[in-house]
Amino acid sequence: MEIFDISQTLQQGIAIWPGDPEYGRKPILRIAEGGSSNVSVLHIGTHTGTHIDAPLHVDDGGRDTAGIPVRTFFGPARVIQFLGSYIRAEDLSSFNWQGVERVLFRTRSSGNPENLFDRDFVYLNESASEFLAGKGLLLVGTDAPSVDPFDSIDLPAHKALLRNGTVILENLRLGHVPPGDYTLICLPLKLSGADGSPVRAVLWK
């Protein structure tokens, strides 16, 4: 069995969406200083690193992270590579979507250092997000920091997917993963009232 870790490493200096809280970890108990164990406190946003977006992210009446069925985060997934500037419905229509439950888009973002935030990432245009929402997918993932373009205010791709029950997985690391079919697991923390959560995402085949 071949296993691929497709998660960013949560560490000081990791790139975050501009305006989001910076990641930080502060030791509050240390063995080296006489403590009985090592204990830390984390300062982290719900959309830091590799993370899922819950429907609550764009809809006050949407499900929180804890309310999403666990099966959403575990099962078959297809990795598709795109080299263009954005993804359109016509780019997707040539693929066979029979039996596909989860799709992960590999773009140029996987080649960026994890401490670099590149605003010119590959996104889903509105036709692509509506196409995917219509397929009844459980999850759509990307190695980009968002499924919408950086300057989007209305977030049409987020809304099209999440209102149809398709969870979004962002900031993947897919550069070492060949396109194809895999099994995915990307369990979020069971956070009540949260609009998203970091995950540890893994593929295997």
Helices and strands as residue ranges (DSSP letters): E 3-5, E 24-29, G 31-33, E 39-43, E 51-53, G 55-57, G 65-67, G 70-73, E 74-81, E 86-87, H 89-92, E 102-106, G 108-111, E 123-124, H 126-134, E 139-142, H 156-162, E 167-170, E 180-185, E 196-198, E 202-204
